[in-house]
Amino acid sequence: MWAQRFVVLKGDKLYVYKGQNLTKPESMRTFGSSMAFKEVRKADVGGKTNVLMIEFGEKGGEHVLASAASSDALQKWLRAL
């Protein structure tokens, strides 16, 4: 199930907030050398579009799926990462 969250990238840290105007993050992850980023096929996520997978360890391990508002927004995220 998808839940709306707001994600902020600052330096080597990824902050996840429950609301856009909140100041305390729900979670935080530090980027490491084993992290990987990739676009996810629409068919693999129930028809959801503009989805990015962030893997935090070995392939198939812990990961986060994030859906951007548009294709342009997704491309901006991929360039930033």
Distance bins in CASP14 RR format, pairs under 12 A and 6 or more apart:
PFRMAT RR
TARGET T0000
AUTHOR 0000-0000-0000
RMODE 2
METHOD distances of the structure
MODEL  1
1 45 0 0 0 0 0 1 0 0 0 0 0
1 46 0 0 0 0 0 1 0 0 0 0 0
1 48 0 0 0 0 0 1 0 0 0 0 0
1 65 0 0 0 0 0 1 0 0 0 0 0
2 45 0 0 0 0 1 0 0 0 0 0 0
2 46 0 0 0 0 1 0 0 0 0 0 0
2 47 0 0 0 0 0 1 0 0 0 0 0
2 48 1 0 0 1 0 0 0 0 0 0 0
2 49 0 0 0 0 0 1 0 0 0 0 0
2 51 0 0 0 0 1 0 0 0 0 0 0
2 64 0 0 0 0 0 1 0 0 0 0 0
2 65 0 0 0 0 1 0 0 0 0 0 0
2 66 0 0 0 0 1 0 0 0 0 0 0
2 67 1 0 0 1 0 0 0 0 0 0 0
3 16 0 0 0 0 0 1 0 0 0 0 0
3 17 0 0 0 0 0 1 0 0 0 0 0
3 18 0 0 0 0 1 0 0 0 0 0 0
3 19 0 0 0 0 0 1 0 0 0 0 0
3 26 0 0 0 0 0 1 0 0 0 0 0
3 64 0 0 0 0 0 1 0 0 0 0 0
3 65 0 0 0 0 0 1 0 0 0 0 0
3 66 0 0 0 0 0 1 0 0 0 0 0
3 67 0 0 0 0 0 1 0 0 0 0 0
4 16 0 0 0 0 0 1 0 0 0 0 0
4 17 0 0 0 0 0 1 0 0 0 0 0
4 18 0 0 0 0 1 0 0 0 0 0 0
4 19 1 0 0 1 0 0 0 0 0 0 0
4 20 0 0 0 0 1 0 0 0 0 0 0
4 26 0 0 0 0 0 1 0 0 0 0 0
4 66 0 0 0 0 0 1 0 0 0 0 0
4 67 0 0 0 0 1 0 0 0 0 0 0
4 69 0 0 0 0 0 1 0 0 0 0 0
5 14 0 0 0 0 0 1 0 0 0 0 0
5 15 0 0 0 0 0 1 0 0 0 0 0
5 16 1 0 1 0 0 0 0 0 0 0 0
5 17 1 0 0 1 0 0 0 0 0 0 0
5 18 1 0 0 1 0 0 0 0 0 0 0
5 19 1 0 0 1 0 0 0 0 0 0 0
5 20 0 0 0 0 1 0 0 0 0 0 0
5 22 0 0 0 0 0 1 0 0 0 0 0
5 25 0 0 0 0 1 0 0 0 0 0 0
5 26 1 0 0 1 0 0 0 0 0 0 0
5 27 0 0 0 0 1 0 0 0 0 0 0
5 64 0 0 0 0 1 0 0 0 0 0 0
5 65 0 0 0 0 0 1 0 0 0 0 0
5 66 1 0 0 1 0 0 0 0 0 0 0
5 67 0 0 0 0 1 0 0 0 0 0 0
6 14 0 0 0 0 0 1 0 0 0 0 0
6 15 0 0 0 0 1 0 0 0 0 0 0
6 16 1 0 0 1 0 0 0 0 0 0 0
6 17 1 0 1 0 0 0 0 0 0 0 0
6 18 1 0 0 1 0 0 0 0 0 0 0
6 19 1 0 1 0 0 0 0 0 0 0 0
6 20 1 0 1 0 0 0 0 0 0 0 0
6 21 0 0 0 0 1 0 0 0 0 0 0
6 22 1 0 0 1 0 0 0 0 0 0 0
6 23 0 0 0 0 0 1 0 0 0 0 0
6 25 0 0 0 0 1 0 0 0 0 0 0
6 26 0 0 0 0 1 0 0 0 0 0 0
6 27 0 0 0 0 0 1 0 0 0 0 0
6 66 0 0 0 0 0 1 0 0 0 0 0
6 67 0 0 0 0 0 1 0 0 0 0 0
6 68 0 0 0 0 0 1 0 0 0 0 0
6 69 0 0 0 0 0 1 0 0 0 0 0
7 13 0 0 0 0 0 1 0 0 0 0 0
7 14 1 0 0 1 0 0 0 0 0 0 0
7 15 1 0 0 1 0 0 0 0 0 0 0
7 16 1 0 1 0 0 0 0 0 0 0 0
7 17 1 0 0 1 0 0 0 0 0 0 0
7 18 0 0 0 0 0 1 0 0 0 0 0
7 19 0 0 0 0 0 1 0 0 0 0 0
7 20 0 0 0 0 0 1 0 0 0 0 0
7 25 0 0 0 0 1 0 0 0 0 0 0
7 26 0 0 0 0 0 1 0 0 0 0 0
7 27 0 0 0 0 1 0 0 0 0 0 0
7 28 0 0 0 0 0 1 0 0 0 0 0
7 29 0 0 0 0 0 1 0 0 0 0 0
7 52 0 0 0 0 1 0 0 0 0 0 0
7 54 0 0 0 0 1 0 0 0 0 0 0
7 64 0 0 0 0 1 0 0 0 0 0 0
7 65 0 0 0 0 0 1 0 0 0 0 0
7 66 1 0 1 0 0 0 0 0 0 0 0
7 67 0 0 0 0 0 1 0 0 0 0 0
7 68 0 0 0 0 1 0 0 0 0 0 0
7 69 0 0 0 0 0 1 0 0 0 0 0
7 73 0 0 0 0 0 1 0 0 0 0 0
7 77 0 0 0 0 1 0 0 0 0 0 0
7 80 0 0 0 0 0 1 0 0 0 0 0
7 81 0 0 0 0 0 1 0 0 0 0 0
8 14 1 0 0 1 0 0 0 0 0 0 0
8 15 1 0 1 0 0 0 0 0 0 0 0
8 16 0 0 0 0 1 0 0 0 0 0 0
8 17 1 0 0 1 0 0 0 0 0 0 0
8 19 0 0 0 0 0 1 0 0 0 0 0
8 20 0 0 0 0 1 0 0 0 0 0 0
8 22 0 0 0 0 0 1 0 0 0 0 0
8 23 0 0 0 0 0 1 0 0 0 0 0
8 25 1 0 0 1 0 0 0 0 0 0 0
8 26 0 0 0 0 0 1 0 0 0 0 0
8 27 0 0 0 0 0 1 0 0 0 0 0
8 28 0 0 0 0 1 0 0 0 0 0 0
8 29 0 0 0 0 0 1 0 0 0 0 0
8 66 0 0 0 0 0 1 0 0 0 0 0
8 77 0 0 0 0 0 1 0 0 0 0 0
8 80 0 0 0 0 0 1 0 0 0 0 0
9 15 1 0 0 1 0 0 0 0 0 0 0
9 16 0 0 0 0 0 1 0 0 0 0 0
9 25 0 0 0 0 0 1 0 0 0 0 0
9 28 0 0 0 0 0 1 0 0 0 0 0
9 29 0 0 0 0 0 1 0 0 0 0 0
9 30 0 0 0 0 0 1 0 0 0 0 0
9 31 0 0 0 0 1 0 0 0 0 0 0
9 35 0 0 0 0 0 1 0 0 0 0 0
9 37 0 0 0 0 0 1 0 0 0 0 0
9 52 0 0 0 0 0 1 0 0 0 0 0
9 54 0 0 0 0 0 1 0 0 0 0 0
9 66 0 0 0 0 0 1 0 0 0 0 0
9 76 0 0 0 0 0 1 0 0 0 0 0
9 77 1 0 0 1 0 0 0 0 0 0 0
9 78 0 0 0 0 0 1 0 0 0 0 0
9 79 0 0 0 0 0 1 0 0 0 0 0
9 80 1 0 1 0 0 0 0 0 0 0 0
9 81 1 0 0 1 0 0 0 0 0 0 0
10 25 0 0 0 0 0 1 0 0 0 0 0
10 28 0 0 0 0 1 0 0 0 0 0 0
10 29 0 0 0 0 0 1 0 0 0 0 0
10 30 0 0 0 0 0 1 0 0 0 0 0
10 31 0 0 0 0 0 1 0 0 0 0 0
10 80 0 0 0 0 0 1 0 0 0 0 0
11 28 0 0 0 0 0 1 0 0 0 0 0
11 29 0 0 0 0 0 1 0 0 0 0 0
11 30 0 0 0 0 1 0 0 0 0 0 0
11 31 0 0 0 0 1 0 0 0 0 0 0
11 32 0 0 0 0 0 1 0 0 0 0 0
11 80 0 0 0 0 1 0 0 0 0 0 0
11 81 0 0 0 0 0 1 0 0 0 0 0
12 28 0 0 0 0 0 1 0 0 0 0 0
12 29 0 0 0 0 1 0 0 0 0 0 0
12 30 1 0 1 0 0 0 0 0 0 0 0
12 31 1 0 1 0 0 0 0 0 0 0 0
12 32 1 0 0 1 0 0 0 0 0 0 0
12 33 0 0 0 0 0 1 0 0 0 0 0
12 35 0 0 0 0 1 0 0 0 0 0 0
12 81 0 0 0 0 0 1 0 0 0 0 0
13 25 0 0 0 0 1 0 0 0 0 0 0
13 27 0 0 0 0 0 1 0 0 0 0 0
13 28 1 0 1 0 0 0 0 0 0 0 0
13 29 1 0 0 1 0 0 0 0 0 0 0
13 30 1 0 1 0 0 0 0 0 0 0 0
13 31 1 0 0 1 0 0 0 0 0 0 0
13 32 0 0 0 0 0 1 0 0 0 0 0
13 35 0 0 0 0 0 1 0 0 0 0 0
14 25 0 0 0 0 1 0 0 0 0 0 0
14 26 0 0 0 0 0 1 0 0 0 0 0
14 27 0 0 0 0 1 0 0 0 0 0 0
14 28 1 0 0 1 0 0 0 0 0 0 0
14 29 1 0 1 0 0 0 0 0 0 0 0
14 30 1 0 0 1 0 0 0 0 0 0 0
14 31 1 0 0 1 0 0 0 0 0 0 0
14 32 0 0 0 0 0 1 0 0 0 0 0
14 35 0 0 0 0 1 0 0 0 0 0 0
14 37 0 0 0 0 0 1 0 0 0 0 0
14 52 0 0 0 0 0 1 0 0 0 0 0
14 54 1 0 0 1 0 0 0 0 0 0 0
14 56 0 0 0 0 1 0 0 0 0 0 0
14 64 0 0 0 0 1 0 0 0 0 0 0
14 66 0 0 0 0 1 0 0 0 0 0 0
14 77 0 0 0 0 0 1 0 0 0 0 0
14 80 0 0 0 0 0 1 0 0 0 0 0
14 81 0 0 0 0 1 0 0 0 0 0 0
15 22 0 0 0 0 0 1 0 0 0 0 0
15 23 0 0 0 0 0 1 0 0 0 0 0
15 24 0 0 0 0 1 0 0 0 0 0 0
15 25 1 0 1 0 0 0 0 0 0 0 0
15 26 0 0 0 0 1 0 0 0 0 0 0
15 27 1 0 0 1 0 0 0 0 0 0 0
15 28 1 0 1 0 0 0 0 0 0 0 0
15 29 0 0 0 0 1 0 0 0 0 0 0
15 30 0 0 0 0 0 1 0 0 0 0 0
15 31 0 0 0 0 0 1 0 0 0 0 0
15 64 0 0 0 0 0 1 0 0 0 0 0
16 22 0 0 0 0 0 1 0 0 0 0 0
16 24 0 0 0 0 0 1 0 0 0 0 0
16 25 1 0 1 0 0 0 0 0 0 0 0
16 26 1 0 1 0 0 0 0 0 0 0 0
16 27 1 0 1 0 0 0 0 0 0 0 0
16 28 1 0 0 1 0 0 0 0 0 0 0
16 29 1 0 0 1 0 0 0 0 0 0 0
16 54 0 0 0 0 0 1 0 0 0 0 0
16 64 1 0 0 1 0 0 0 0 0 0 0
16 65 0 0 0 0 0 1 0 0 0 0 0
16 66 0 0 0 0 1 0 0 0 0 0 0
17 23 0 0 0 0 1 0 0 0 0 0 0
17 24 1 0 0 1 0 0 0 0 0 0 0
17 25 1 0 1 0 0 0 0 0 0 0 0
17 26 1 0 0 1 0 0 0 0 0 0 0
17 27 0 0 0 0 1 0 0 0 0 0 0
17 28 0 0 0 0 0 1 0 0 0 0 0
18 24 0 0 0 0 1 0 0 0 0 0 0
18 25 0 0 0 0 1 0 0 0 0 0 0
18 26 1 0 1 0 0 0 0 0 0 0 0
18 27 0 0 0 0 1 0 0 0 0 0 0
19 25 0 0 0 0 1 0 0 0 0 0 0
19 26 0 0 0 0 1 0 0 0 0 0 0
26 64 0 0 0 0 0 1 0 0 0 0 0
27 56 0 0 0 0 0 1 0 0 0 0 0
27 62 0 0 0 0 0 1 0 0 0 0 0
27 64 0 0 0 0 1 0 0 0 0 0 0
28 56 0 0 0 0 0 1 0 0 0 0 0
28 64 0 0 0 0 0 1 0 0 0 0 0
29 35 0 0 0 0 1 0 0 0 0 0 0
29 54 1 0 0 1 0 0 0 0 0 0 0
29 55 0 0 0 0 0 1 0 0 0 0 0
29 56 1 0 0 1 0 0 0 0 0 0 0
29 57 0 0 0 0 0 1 0 0 0 0 0
29 62 0 0 0 0 1 0 0 0 0 0 0
29 63 0 0 0 0 0 1 0 0 0 0 0
29 64 1 0 0 1 0 0 0 0 0 0 0
29 66 0 0 0 0 0 1 0 0 0 0 0
30 56 0 0 0 0 1 0 0 0 0 0 0
30 57 0 0 0 0 0 1 0 0 0 0 0
31 37 0 0 0 0 1 0 0 0 0 0 0
31 54 0 0 0 0 1 0 0 0 0 0 0
31 55 0 0 0 0 0 1 0 0 0 0 0
31 56 0 0 0 0 1 0 0 0 0 0 0
31 57 0 0 0 0 0 1 0 0 0 0 0
31 80 0 0 0 0 0 1 0 0 0 0 0
31 81 0 0 0 0 1 0 0 0 0 0 0
32 54 0 0 0 0 0 1 0 0 0 0 0
32 55 0 0 0 0 0 1 0 0 0 0 0
32 56 0 0 0 0 1 0 0 0 0 0 0
32 57 0 0 0 0 1 0 0 0 0 0 0
32 81 0 0 0 0 0 1 0 0 0 0 0
33 56 0 0 0 0 0 1 0 0 0 0 0
33 57 0 0 0 0 1 0 0 0 0 0 0
34 54 0 0 0 0 0 1 0 0 0 0 0
34 55 0 0 0 0 1 0 0 0 0 0 0
34 56 1 0 0 1 0 0 0 0 0 0 0
34 57 1 0 1 0 0 0 0 0 0 0 0
34 58 1 0 0 1 0 0 0 0 0 0 0
34 59 0 0 0 0 1 0 0 0 0 0 0
34 60 0 0 0 0 0 1 0 0 0 0 0
34 61 0 0 0 0 0 1 0 0 0 0 0
34 62 0 0 0 0 0 1 0 0 0 0 0
34 63 0 0 0 0 0 1 0 0 0 0 0
35 53 0 0 0 0 0 1 0 0 0 0 0
35 54 1 0 0 1 0 0 0 0 0 0 0
35 55 1 0 0 1 0 0 0 0 0 0 0
35 56 1 0 1 0 0 0 0 0 0 0 0
35 57 1 0 0 1 0 0 0 0 0 0 0
35 58 0 0 0 0 0 1 0 0 0 0 0
35 59 0 0 0 0 0 1 0 0 0 0 0
35 61 0 0 0 0 0 1 0 0 0 0 0
35 62 0 0 0 0 0 1 0 0 0 0 0
35 63 0 0 0 0 1 0 0 0 0 0 0
35 64 0 0 0 0 0 1 0 0 0 0 0
35 81 0 0 0 0 1 0 0 0 0 0 0
36 52 0 0 0 0 0 1 0 0 0 0 0
36 53 0 0 0 0 1 0 0 0 0 0 0
36 54 1 0 0 1 0 0 0 0 0 0 0
36 55 1 0 1 0 0 0 0 0 0 0 0
36 56 0 0 0 0 1 0 0 0 0 0 0
36 57 1 0 0 1 0 0 0 0 0 0 0
36 58 0 0 0 0 1 0 0 0 0 0 0
36 59 1 0 0 1 0 0 0 0 0 0 0
36 60 0 0 0 0 1 0 0 0 0 0 0
36 61 0 0 0 0 0 1 0 0 0 0 0
36 62 0 0 0 0 0 1 0 0 0 0 0
36 63 0 0 0 0 1 0 0 0 0 0 0
36 64 0 0 0 0 0 1 0 0 0 0 0
36 78 0 0 0 0 0 1 0 0 0 0 0
36 81 0 0 0 0 1 0 0 0 0 0 0
37 51 0 0 0 0 0 1 0 0 0 0 0
37 52 1 0 0 1 0 0 0 0 0 0 0
37 53 1 0 0 1 0 0 0 0 0 0 0
37 54 1 0 1 0 0 0 0 0 0 0 0
37 55 1 0 0 1 0 0 0 0 0 0 0
37 56 0 0 0 0 0 1 0 0 0 0 0
37 57 0 0 0 0 0 1 0 0 0 0 0
37 63 0 0 0 0 0 1 0 0 0 0 0
37 64 0 0 0 0 0 1 0 0 0 0 0
37 65 0 0 0 0 0 1 0 0 0 0 0
37 66 0 0 0 0 1 0 0 0 0 0 0
37 74 0 0 0 0 0 1 0 0 0 0 0
37 77 0 0 0 0 1 0 0 0 0 0 0
37 78 1 0 0 1 0 0 0 0 0 0 0
37 79 0 0 0 0 0 1 0 0 0 0 0
37 80 0 0 0 0 1 0 0 0 0 0 0
37 81 1 0 1 0 0 0 0 0 0 0 0
38 44 0 0 0 0 0 1 0 0 0 0 0
38 51 0 0 0 0 1 0 0 0 0 0 0
38 52 1 0 0 1 0 0 0 0 0 0 0
38 53 1 0 1 0 0 0 0 0 0 0 0
38 54 0 0 0 0 1 0 0 0 0 0 0
38 55 1 0 0 1 0 0 0 0 0 0 0
38 59 0 0 0 0 0 1 0 0 0 0 0
38 60 0 0 0 0 0 1 0 0 0 0 0
38 63 0 0 0 0 1 0 0 0 0 0 0
38 65 0 0 0 0 0 1 0 0 0 0 0
38 66 0 0 0 0 0 1 0 0 0 0 0
38 74 0 0 0 0 0 1 0 0 0 0 0
38 77 0 0 0 0 0 1 0 0 0 0 0
38 78 0 0 0 0 1 0 0 0 0 0 0
38 81 0 0 0 0 0 1 0 0 0 0 0
39 45 0 0 0 0 0 1 0 0 0 0 0
39 48 0 0 0 0 0 1 0 0 0 0 0
39 49 0 0 0 0 0 1 0 0 0 0 0
39 50 0 0 0 0 1 0 0 0 0 0 0
39 51 1 0 0 1 0 0 0 0 0 0 0
39 52 1 0 0 1 0 0 0 0 0 0 0
39 53 1 0 0 1 0 0 0 0 0 0 0
39 54 0 0 0 0 0 1 0 0 0 0 0
39 65 0 0 0 0 0 1 0 0 0 0 0
39 66 0 0 0 0 0 1 0 0 0 0 0
39 67 0 0 0 0 0 1 0 0 0 0 0
39 68 0 0 0 0 1 0 0 0 0 0 0
39 71 0 0 0 0 1 0 0 0 0 0 0
39 74 1 0 0 1 0 0 0 0 0 0 0
39 75 0 0 0 0 1 0 0 0 0 0 0
39 77 0 0 0 0 1 0 0 0 0 0 0
39 78 1 0 0 1 0 0 0 0 0 0 0
39 81 0 0 0 0 0 1 0 0 0 0 0
40 46 0 0 0 0 0 1 0 0 0 0 0
40 47 0 0 0 0 0 1 0 0 0 0 0
40 48 0 0 0 0 1 0 0 0 0 0 0
40 49 0 0 0 0 1 0 0 0 0 0 0
40 50 0 0 0 0 1 0 0 0 0 0 0
40 51 1 0 1 0 0 0 0 0 0 0 0
40 52 1 0 0 1 0 0 0 0 0 0 0
40 53 1 0 1 0 0 0 0 0 0 0 0
40 54 0 0 0 0 0 1 0 0 0 0 0
40 55 0 0 0 0 0 1 0 0 0 0 0
40 63 0 0 0 0 1 0 0 0 0 0 0
40 64 0 0 0 0 0 1 0 0 0 0 0
40 65 1 0 0 1 0 0 0 0 0 0 0
40 66 0 0 0 0 1 0 0 0 0 0 0
40 67 0 0 0 0 1 0 0 0 0 0 0
40 68 0 0 0 0 0 1 0 0 0 0 0
40 74 0 0 0 0 0 1 0 0 0 0 0
40 78 0 0 0 0 0 1 0 0 0 0 0
41 47 0 0 0 0 1 0 0 0 0 0 0
41 48 0 0 0 0 0 1 0 0 0 0 0
41 49 0 0 0 0 0 1 0 0 0 0 0
41 50 0 0 0 0 0 1 0 0 0 0 0
41 51 0 0 0 0 1 0 0 0 0 0 0
41 52 0 0 0 0 0 1 0 0 0 0 0
41 53 0 0 0 0 0 1 0 0 0 0 0
41 65 0 0 0 0 0 1 0 0 0 0 0
42 48 1 0 0 1 0 0 0 0 0 0 0
42 49 1 0 1 0 0 0 0 0 0 0 0
42 50 0 0 0 0 1 0 0 0 0 0 0
42 51 1 0 0 1 0 0 0 0 0 0 0
42 67 0 0 0 0 0 1 0 0 0 0 0
42 71 0 0 0 0 0 1 0 0 0 0 0
42 74 0 0 0 0 0 1 0 0 0 0 0
43 49 0 0 0 0 0 1 0 0 0 0 0
43 51 0 0 0 0 0 1 0 0 0 0 0
44 51 0 0 0 0 1 0 0 0 0 0 0
44 53 0 0 0 0 1 0 0 0 0 0 0
44 65 0 0 0 0 1 0 0 0 0 0 0
45 51 1 0 1 0 0 0 0 0 0 0 0
45 52 0 0 0 0 0 1 0 0 0 0 0
45 53 0 0 0 0 1 0 0 0 0 0 0
45 63 0 0 0 0 0 1 0 0 0 0 0
45 65 1 0 0 1 0 0 0 0 0 0 0
45 66 0 0 0 0 0 1 0 0 0 0 0
45 67 0 0 0 0 1 0 0 0 0 0 0
46 65 0 0 0 0 0 1 0 0 0 0 0
46 67 0 0 0 0 0 1 0 0 0 0 0
47 67 0 0 0 0 0 1 0 0 0 0 0
48 65 0 0 0 0 1 0 0 0 0 0 0
48 66 0 0 0 0 0 1 0 0 0 0 0
48 67 1 0 1 0 0 0 0 0 0 0 0
48 68 0 0 0 0 0 1 0 0 0 0 0
48 74 0 0 0 0 0 1 0 0 0 0 0
49 67 1 0 0 1 0 0 0 0 0 0 0
49 68 0 0 0 0 1 0 0 0 0 0 0
49 69 0 0 0 0 0 1 0 0 0 0 0
49 70 0 0 0 0 1 0 0 0 0 0 0
49 71 1 0 0 1 0 0 0 0 0 0 0
49 73 0 0 0 0 0 1 0 0 0 0 0
49 74 0 0 0 0 1 0 0 0 0 0 0
50 65 0 0 0 0 0 1 0 0 0 0 0
50 66 0 0 0 0 1 0 0 0 0 0 0
50 67 1 0 1 0 0 0 0 0 0 0 0
50 68 1 0 1 0 0 0 0 0 0 0 0
50 69 1 0 0 1 0 0 0 0 0 0 0
50 70 1 0 0 1 0 0 0 0 0 0 0
50 71 1 0 1 0 0 0 0 0 0 0 0
50 72 0 0 0 0 1 0 0 0 0 0 0
50 73 1 0 0 1 0 0 0 0 0 0 0
50 74 1 0 1 0 0 0 0 0 0 0 0
50 75 0 0 0 0 1 0 0 0 0 0 0
50 76 0 0 0 0 0 1 0 0 0 0 0
50 77 0 0 0 0 1 0 0 0 0 0 0
50 78 0 0 0 0 0 1 0 0 0 0 0
51 63 0 0 0 0 0 1 0 0 0 0 0
51 64 0 0 0 0 0 1 0 0 0 0 0
51 65 1 0 1 0 0 0 0 0 0 0 0
51 66 1 0 0 1 0 0 0 0 0 0 0
51 67 1 0 1 0 0 0 0 0 0 0 0
51 68 1 0 0 1 0 0 0 0 0 0 0
51 69 0 0 0 0 0 1 0 0 0 0 0
51 71 0 0 0 0 0 1 0 0 0 0 0
51 73 0 0 0 0 0 1 0 0 0 0 0
51 74 1 0 0 1 0 0 0 0 0 0 0
51 77 0 0 0 0 0 1 0 0 0 0 0
51 78 0 0 0 0 0 1 0 0 0 0 0
52 63 0 0 0 0 0 1 0 0 0 0 0
52 64 0 0 0 0 1 0 0 0 0 0 0
52 65 1 0 0 1 0 0 0 0 0 0 0
52 66 1 0 1 0 0 0 0 0 0 0 0
52 67 1 0 0 1 0 0 0 0 0 0 0
52 68 1 0 0 1 0 0 0 0 0 0 0
52 71 0 0 0 0 0 1 0 0 0 0 0
52 73 0 0 0 0 1 0 0 0 0 0 0
52 74 1 0 0 1 0 0 0 0 0 0 0
52 75 0 0 0 0 0 1 0 0 0 0 0
52 76 0 0 0 0 0 1 0 0 0 0 0
52 77 1 0 1 0 0 0 0 0 0 0 0
52 78 1 0 0 1 0 0 0 0 0 0 0
52 79 0 0 0 0 0 1 0 0 0 0 0
52 80 0 0 0 0 0 1 0 0 0 0 0
52 81 0 0 0 0 1 0 0 0 0 0 0
53 59 0 0 0 0 0 1 0 0 0 0 0
53 60 0 0 0 0 1 0 0 0 0 0 0
53 61 0 0 0 0 0 1 0 0 0 0 0
53 62 0 0 0 0 0 1 0 0 0 0 0
53 63 1 0 1 0 0 0 0 0 0 0 0
53 64 1 0 0 1 0 0 0 0 0 0 0
53 65 1 0 1 0 0 0 0 0 0 0 0
53 66 0 0 0 0 1 0 0 0 0 0 0
53 67 0 0 0 0 0 1 0 0 0 0 0
53 74 0 0 0 0 0 1 0 0 0 0 0
53 77 0 0 0 0 0 1 0 0 0 0 0
53 78 0 0 0 0 0 1 0 0 0 0 0
53 81 0 0 0 0 0 1 0 0 0 0 0
54 61 0 0 0 0 0 1 0 0 0 0 0
54 62 0 0 0 0 1 0 0 0 0 0 0
54 63 1 0 0 1 0 0 0 0 0 0 0
54 64 1 0 1 0 0 0 0 0 0 0 0
54 65 1 0 0 1 0 0 0 0 0 0 0
54 66 1 0 0 1 0 0 0 0 0 0 0
54 77 0 0 0 0 1 0 0 0 0 0 0
54 78 0 0 0 0 0 1 0 0 0 0 0
54 80 0 0 0 0 0 1 0 0 0 0 0
54 81 1 0 0 1 0 0 0 0 0 0 0
55 61 1 0 0 1 0 0 0 0 0 0 0
55 62 1 0 0 1 0 0 0 0 0 0 0
55 63 1 0 1 0 0 0 0 0 0 0 0
55 64 0 0 0 0 1 0 0 0 0 0 0
55 65 0 0 0 0 0 1 0 0 0 0 0
55 81 0 0 0 0 0 1 0 0 0 0 0
56 62 1 0 1 0 0 0 0 0 0 0 0
56 63 1 0 0 1 0 0 0 0 0 0 0
56 64 1 0 0 1 0 0 0 0 0 0 0
57 63 0 0 0 0 1 0 0 0 0 0 0
57 64 0 0 0 0 0 1 0 0 0 0 0
64 77 0 0 0 0 0 1 0 0 0 0 0
64 81 0 0 0 0 0 1 0 0 0 0 0
66 73 0 0 0 0 0 1 0 0 0 0 0
66 74 0 0 0 0 1 0 0 0 0 0 0
66 77 1 0 0 1 0 0 0 0 0 0 0
66 78 0 0 0 0 0 1 0 0 0 0 0
66 81 0 0 0 0 0 1 0 0 0 0 0
67 73 0 0 0 0 1 0 0 0 0 0 0
67 74 0 0 0 0 1 0 0 0 0 0 0
67 77 0 0 0 0 0 1 0 0 0 0 0
68 74 1 1 0 0 0 0 0 0 0 0 0
68 75 0 0 0 0 1 0 0 0 0 0 0
68 76 1 0 0 1 0 0 0 0 0 0 0
68 77 1 0 1 0 0 0 0 0 0 0 0
68 78 0 0 0 0 1 0 0 0 0 0 0
68 79 0 0 0 0 0 1 0 0 0 0 0
68 80 0 0 0 0 0 1 0 0 0 0 0
68 81 0 0 0 0 0 1 0 0 0 0 0
69 75 0 0 0 0 0 1 0 0 0 0 0
69 76 0 0 0 0 0 1 0 0 0 0 0
69 77 0 0 0 0 0 1 0 0 0 0 0
70 76 0 0 0 0 1 0 0 0 0 0 0
70 77 0 0 0 0 0 1 0 0 0 0 0
71 77 0 0 0 0 0 1 0 0 0 0 0
71 78 0 0 0 0 0 1 0 0 0 0 0
72 78 0 0 0 0 0 1 0 0 0 0 0
72 79 0 0 0 0 0 1 0 0 0 0 0
73 79 0 0 0 0 0 1 0 0 0 0 0
73 80 0 0 0 0 0 1 0 0 0 0 0
74 80 0 0 0 0 0 1 0 0 0 0 0
74 81 0 0 0 0 0 1 0 0 0 0 0
75 81 0 0 0 0 0 1 0 0 0 0 0
END
